[in-house]
Amino acid sequence: MYKKLNRKKHIREDGWLSELVSMNYDDEPFNCVHSYLVSIEPDKTRAKHYHNKKEEWLCICSEKIELILEDVKTKKRETLVLDSNSENYNIIYIPPGVAHAIKNICENKASVVIFSKNPEDTNDTFEYEFNLIKI
């Protein structure tokens, strides 16, 4: 009657991450997209990295986050607030070379979904130091 896809939940102090659908698995029909769900604890910041090759699309699932984007070469920075209760729903494209940090700015756990054409590659994920100001 139904099929259940099992995924590992990677738990850390700042939240958790779990792959959703990906070409890494042969147990589902998706072979051209990699996606994962990220949970962020209140007042915690996740990601704080960039990729040289990987493109990502990010969308809010619950609560409210601050998405900090910074071009690693020019240092140009933009900050967006994504609220799951907003009238408009946006999916944000993050190109290669743009560092990103996701900060939970609400009192409950927040969550986002990330989509990519490529699975996670530790050789293409580079930590990035942001000057994060508490709001």
C-alpha positions as CSV (number, residue, x, y, z in Angstrom):
1,M,0.0,0.0,0.0
2,Y,2.9,2.4,0.6
3,K,6.7,2.4,0.6
4,K,8.8,4.0,3.4
5,L,12.2,5.5,2.6
6,N,14.6,5.3,5.6
7,R,17.0,8.1,6.1
8,K,19.6,8.8,8.7
9,K,19.1,11.8,11.0
10,H,22.4,13.6,11.7
11,I,21.9,15.3,15.1
12,R,24.1,18.1,16.4
13,E,23.7,20.7,19.1
14,D,22.5,23.4,16.6
15,G,19.9,21.2,15.1
16,W,19.7,18.2,12.7
17,L,19.9,17.3,9.0
18,S,18.5,14.5,7.0
19,E,18.7,13.7,3.3
20,L,15.3,13.5,1.6
21,V,15.6,12.4,-2.0
22,S,18.9,11.9,-3.7
23,M,20.7,10.1,-6.5
24,N,22.7,8.5,-3.7
25,Y,19.8,6.1,-3.1
26,D,18.3,3.5,-5.3
27,D,15.1,3.2,-3.2
28,E,13.2,6.0,-4.9
29,P,12.4,7.4,-8.3
30,F,14.4,10.6,-8.1
31,N,17.8,10.5,-9.9
32,C,18.5,14.1,-10.8
33,V,18.1,16.0,-7.5
34,H,19.6,15.9,-4.1
35,S,17.7,17.4,-1.2
36,Y,17.8,17.5,2.6
37,L,15.9,18.9,5.5
38,V,17.7,21.0,8.0
39,S,16.5,21.8,11.6
40,I,18.0,24.8,13.4
41,E,17.7,25.2,17.1
42,P,16.6,28.7,18.5
43,D,19.3,31.3,18.3
44,K,21.7,28.9,16.5
45,T,23.4,29.4,13.1
46,R,24.1,26.6,10.7
47,A,25.9,26.2,7.4
48,K,28.6,29.0,7.5
49,H,30.2,27.7,4.4
50,Y,30.4,28.0,0.6
51,H,30.9,25.8,-2.4
52,N,33.1,26.4,-5.5
53,K,31.0,24.2,-7.8
54,K,27.7,23.3,-6.1
55,E,24.5,25.3,-6.7
56,E,21.8,25.2,-4.0
57,W,18.2,26.3,-3.7
58,L,16.9,27.0,-0.2
59,C,13.3,27.3,1.1
60,I,11.8,27.8,4.5
61,C,9.6,25.1,6.0
62,S,8.8,26.3,9.5
63,E,9.3,29.4,11.7
64,K,11.6,32.3,10.7
65,I,15.3,32.4,9.7
66,E,17.8,35.0,8.7
67,L,19.8,33.9,5.6
68,I,23.1,35.7,5.4
69,L,24.8,35.6,1.9
70,E,28.3,36.9,1.2
71,D,30.2,36.7,-2.1
72,V,33.6,35.3,-1.0
73,K,35.6,37.4,-3.5
74,T,33.9,40.8,-3.4
75,K,32.6,40.5,0.2
76,K,29.3,41.9,-0.9
77,R,26.7,40.8,1.7
78,E,22.9,40.5,1.7
79,T,20.7,39.4,4.5
80,L,17.2,38.0,3.9
81,V,14.5,37.1,6.4
82,L,12.4,34.1,5.4
83,D,9.2,33.5,7.4
84,S,7.1,30.4,6.9
85,N,4.0,32.5,7.8
86,S,4.7,35.1,5.2
87,E,2.1,35.7,2.4
88,N,4.7,35.1,-0.3
89,Y,6.8,32.0,-0.6
90,N,10.3,32.2,-2.0
91,I,12.9,29.7,-3.0
92,I,16.4,31.3,-2.8
93,Y,19.1,30.3,-5.3
94,I,22.7,30.3,-3.9
95,P,25.3,30.1,-6.6
96,P,28.9,28.8,-6.2
97,G,31.2,31.2,-4.5
98,V,28.5,32.6,-2.2
99,A,28.9,31.8,1.5
100,H,25.7,31.2,3.4
101,A,24.7,31.1,7.0
102,I,21.2,30.2,8.3
103,K,20.3,31.7,11.7
104,N,17.1,30.8,13.5
105,I,15.6,34.0,14.8
106,C,12.6,32.7,16.6
107,E,11.9,30.9,19.8
108,N,11.1,27.5,18.3
109,K,13.0,25.1,16.1
110,A,13.1,26.3,12.5
111,S,13.6,24.2,9.4
112,V,14.6,24.6,5.8
113,V,14.9,22.3,2.7
114,I,17.9,22.5,0.5
115,F,17.9,21.3,-3.1
116,S,20.9,20.7,-5.4
117,K,21.7,18.9,-8.6
118,N,24.7,17.3,-6.8
119,P,25.0,15.3,-3.6
120,E,27.1,16.7,-0.7
121,D,30.9,16.8,-1.5
122,T,33.2,17.5,1.4
123,N,35.9,18.5,-1.0
124,D,33.6,21.3,-2.3
125,T,32.5,22.6,1.1
126,F,34.6,25.3,2.6
127,E,34.1,26.8,6.1
128,Y,33.5,30.6,6.1
129,E,33.8,33.0,9.0
130,F,30.9,35.5,9.1
131,N,30.7,38.5,11.4
132,L,27.3,37.7,12.8
133,I,25.6,40.4,14.8
134,K,23.0,39.2,17.4
135,I,19.6,40.7,16.6
